[in-house]
Amino acid sequence: MNAAPRYVLTCGHCGYPKSGNGPDCVSALDLWLQTPCCGQVLWALNEKHLDWLEGYVAATLRERKRSSEFGWSNKSLASRLPMWVKQAKNRSDILAGIGRLRDRLR
């Protein structure tokens, strides 16, 4: 027997509902690592997420690899990032934002 979800989140922009009942689910309370950045909101779930994000943003060469089985896939975390995070012109501002989020962890 499946237990009912403990909460349901709804996107404020599109209204998409997300149910969850496990410790890995994202809730609005989990997103305390937020800071304004480039006219948007830069956020991370935890230090591991910040590490990954910092590595991606700091990279000057971002290579995509074509899967022999699936071709060009859109399943990677990097492919889902908003365009403003991927743009080189925002690199220094985003890295500064990541620094602010790291300070919150301390």
C-alpha positions in Angstrom: 0.0 0.0 0.0 1.4 3.4 -1.0 1.2 6.2 1.5 -0.3 9.5 0.3 2.3 12.3 -0.5 3.1 14.5 2.4 3.0 17.6 0.2 2.2 18.9 -3.2 4.1 21.8 -4.8 2.7 23.8 -7.6 4.9 26.0 -9.9 3.9 29.6 -9.6 4.5 30.2 -13.3 2.9 27.2 -15.0 0.8 25.5 -12.3 2.5 22.1 -12.7 1.9 20.0 -9.5 4.8 18.0 -8.0 4.0 15.5 -5.3 6.6 14.0 -3.0 7.0 12.0 0.1 10.7 11.2 0.4 13.6 13.0 1.9 15.1 13.7 -1.5 12.1 15.6 -2.7 12.4 19.4 -3.2 10.2 21.6 -1.3 10.1 25.4 -1.0 11.8 25.1 2.4 14.8 23.3 0.9 15.7 26.3 -1.3 17.1 28.5 1.3 20.3 28.8 -0.8 19.1 31.5 -3.1 20.5 34.8 -4.3 19.7 37.4 -6.9 22.0 37.1 -9.9 21.8 38.6 -13.4 18.3 39.7 -12.9 17.2 36.1 -12.0 17.4 33.9 -8.9 20.4 31.6 -8.6 19.7 28.7 -6.3 21.2 25.4 -5.2 20.0 22.5 -3.1 23.2 21.9 -1.1 27.0 22.1 -1.2 27.3 19.2 -3.6 25.0 21.0 -6.0 27.0 24.2 -5.6 30.2 22.3 -6.4 28.7 20.9 -9.6 27.3 24.3 -10.6 30.6 26.1 -9.9 32.5 23.6 -12.0 30.1 23.9 -14.9 30.0 27.7 -14.9 33.8 28.1 -14.4 34.6 25.7 -17.3 35.7 27.6 -20.4 35.1 24.6 -22.7 31.9 22.6 -22.3 31.8 19.6 -24.5 28.7 17.6 -25.3 29.1 13.9 -26.2 26.7 12.1 -28.5 25.5 8.8 -27.1 25.9 5.8 -29.5 22.7 4.4 -28.2 20.5 7.5 -27.8 22.1 10.2 -30.0 21.9 13.7 -28.8 20.0 13.5 -25.6 18.5 16.2 -23.4 18.7 14.3 -20.1 21.8 15.8 -18.5 21.6 18.3 -15.7 23.6 20.8 -17.8 21.2 20.6 -20.7 18.4 21.7 -18.3 20.1 24.8 -17.0 18.6 28.2 -18.0 20.4 30.0 -20.8 21.5 32.9 -18.6 23.6 30.4 -16.5 25.2 29.0 -19.6 26.2 32.4 -21.1 29.9 33.3 -20.8 29.0 37.0 -20.3 27.4 36.1 -16.9 30.2 33.8 -15.7 31.8 36.2 -13.2 28.5 37.3 -11.8 27.3 33.7 -11.4 30.6 32.7 -9.7 30.2 35.7 -7.3 26.6 34.5 -6.6 27.9 31.0 -5.9 30.4 32.6 -3.5 27.5 34.3 -1.7 25.7 31.0 -1.4 28.8 29.3 0.0 29.1 32.0 2.6 25.6 31.0 3.8 26.8 27.4 4.3 29.5 28.6 6.7 
